[in-house]
Amino acid sequence: MRWAHATPTQAAELLGELGAPEPAERALDRLARAAWSVLIEPGDAVAGMLIAAHGPREALERAVTGDISGAGIDPEAQQAALGRWRPRMADTALESVLRVARAARAQLLVPEDAAWPGALADLGPHMPVCLWARGVPEALRRTAGTDWHVAELELAL
């Protein structure tokens, strides 16, 4: 899983136009979140706890090495999580997702982005690690408290 140890420049090149322009160092966290979106199912609390405790990059490195201790996760849940994630750790998985996202003209949103819907924090460790969006991602923040179908329509345009 070579992308787990990418340099800032490699991360920025892999992400290309999928995210907001930012310093190459921040691209590593964004790439790690994109990698997590390949490894886990939505709402994976073990991954959420691990990311909250160690940050997306270190959490990813720990997952790759199989050492996900130190985040208050019981050992049985750790082993179950690693068992779910290992089959998805192929080198080509992330590159494939990034290629499809580029073709779809999607954007990668992460919690540090201005367009990130703050209400997702209410989900705690079940919060998405990132969002893949098309259209106007700011619609996710503008429509807080309104019908989500409006946001979905604006994102699709």
C-alpha positions in Angstrom: 0.0 0.0 0.0 2.5 2.6 -1.3 0.1 5.5 -1.0 0.0 5.2 2.8 3.6 6.6 2.8 3.3 9.2 0.0 5.3 12.4 0.2 3.4 15.7 0.3 4.3 16.3 -3.4 3.1 12.8 -4.4 -0.1 13.3 -2.4 -0.8 16.6 -4.1 -0.2 15.0 -7.5 -2.4 12.1 -6.8 -5.2 14.3 -5.7 -4.8 16.8 -8.5 -7.9 18.9 -9.0 -10.1 16.8 -6.6 -9.7 19.1 -3.7 -9.1 22.7 -2.8 -5.7 24.0 -3.6 -3.7 23.9 -0.4 -0.2 23.4 0.9 1.3 20.1 -0.1 1.6 19.1 3.6 -2.2 19.3 4.0 -2.6 17.1 0.9 -1.3 14.2 2.9 -4.2 14.4 5.3 -6.6 14.7 2.4 -5.1 11.7 0.7 -5.3 9.7 3.9 -9.0 10.5 4.2 -9.5 9.5 0.6 -7.7 6.2 1.4 -9.9 5.7 4.4 -13.0 6.1 2.2 -11.8 3.1 0.2 -10.9 1.0 3.3 -14.0 1.4 5.4 -17.8 1.2 5.3 -19.7 4.4 6.1 -20.1 5.0 9.8 -17.2 2.7 10.8 -16.8 3.7 14.5 -13.4 2.0 14.9 -11.9 4.0 12.1 -13.6 7.1 13.4 -12.1 6.6 16.9 -8.7 5.8 15.4 -8.7 8.9 13.3 -9.9 11.1 16.2 -7.1 9.8 18.4 -4.2 9.8 15.9 -5.3 12.0 12.9 -6.0 10.5 9.4 -2.3 9.9 8.4 -1.1 8.2 11.5 -4.3 6.2 11.8 -3.8 5.0 8.2 -0.2 4.0 8.9 -1.3 2.1 12.0 -4.0 0.3 10.0 -1.5 -0.7 7.3 0.9 -2.1 9.9 -1.9 -3.7 11.9 -1.3 -1.7 15.1 -4.5 0.2 15.8 -4.0 0.2 19.6 -4.1 3.4 21.8 -7.4 4.8 20.8 -9.6 3.2 23.5 -10.8 0.4 21.1 -11.2 -3.0 22.7 -8.9 -5.7 21.2 -11.7 -7.8 19.8 -13.1 -4.8 17.9 -9.6 -3.9 16.7 -9.1 -7.4 15.2 -12.6 -7.4 13.6 -11.9 -4.0 12.0 -8.5 -5.0 10.6 -10.2 -8.1 9.2 -12.7 -5.9 7.4 -10.1 -3.4 6.1 -7.3 -5.8 4.9 -9.1 -7.0 1.7 -9.4 -3.4 0.6 -5.7 -2.4 1.0 -4.7 -3.1 -2.6 -2.3 -0.6 -4.1 -4.7 0.0 -7.0 -7.8 0.6 -5.0 -7.2 4.3 -4.2 -5.8 5.1 -7.6 -9.0 3.6 -9.2 -11.3 5.7 -7.0 -9.4 8.8 -7.7 -9.5 8.1 -11.5 -13.3 7.6 -11.3 -13.7 10.8 -9.2 -11.8 12.8 -11.7 -13.9 11.4 -14.6 -17.0 12.3 -12.7 -15.6 15.8 -11.9 -16.1 15.1 -8.2 -14.5 17.0 -5.4 -13.1 15.6 -2.2 -14.4 17.4 0.9 -12.8 16.8 4.3 -13.8 18.2 7.7 -11.2 21.0 7.4 -12.9 22.4 4.3 -15.1 25.4 4.5 -17.9 23.6 2.7 -17.9 20.7 5.2 -21.3 20.4 6.9 -20.5 21.0 10.5 -23.6 19.1 11.6 -21.9 15.9 10.7 -19.8 16.2 13.8 -22.9 15.2 15.7 -22.3 11.6 14.4 -19.2 11.4 16.6 -17.0 8.4 15.5 -19.6 7.5 12.9 -18.9 10.8 11.0 -17.8 10.3 7.4 -14.1 10.6 6.9 -14.7 12.6 3.7 -17.4 13.3 1.2 -17.3 13.0 -2.6 -19.3 15.8 -4.1 -20.3 17.1 -7.5 -21.7 20.5 -8.2 -21.8 23.2 -5.5 -20.4 21.7 -2.3 -21.2 24.8 -0.4 -24.9 23.8 -0.8 -24.2 21.3 2.0 -23.6 24.1 4.5 -26.2 26.6 3.1 -29.0 24.1 3.5 -28.5 23.3 7.1 -31.9 22.9 8.7 -33.7 22.7 5.3 -34.7 19.8 3.1 -31.7 17.7 2.2 -33.2 17.1 -1.3 -32.5 20.7 -2.1 -28.8 20.1 -1.2 -28.8 16.9 -3.3 -30.2 18.8 -6.3 -27.7 21.6 -6.0 -24.8 19.1 -5.7 -26.0 17.2 -8.8 -26.0 20.3 -11.0 
